[in-house]
Amino acid sequence: MKAERNRLKRWQRLERMREIAKRAAAIEAAEAETALAQLALLSEHAAALAGQYGARSGETNGAALRHLHGFARALAGISASTASDADRARTVADARQQDLASAERSRSTVAEHAARKGRELARRETAVSLVARRGFGTGLE
């Protein structure tokens, strides 16, 4: 029985370790989602600015017009760069979500196994304690 109790304790320790791994995966997934949201917002903002500056046409000389279009092209480049960064961040966020799901499945499997072992051990200890009871008194009672 002692060996089985020790085995149950190991399963419970493993369950706690898997819970910690799941929490770490959840934190990483949340950070990845936050980065994705920030990059998507930045990309949208840069694209909107590029569109606004590209639509301006009130410049009076060629140098100012050239400067304005150069600035609009640079903003469009920044927008494209942040859009590709957002795509990479989306891929990373999806991978972190999959890691989180995997960690939860792993923790759940170990938790179920530990609970089952705990129930089996409790059932055996109860059965042994009922069998091991000695009667008291005389056999005439």
PyMOL commands that set and color helices and strands:
alter all, ss='L'
color gray80, all
select helices_A, chain A and resi 2-55+62-132
alter helices_A, ss='H'
color red, helices_A
deselect
rebuild
show_as cartoon
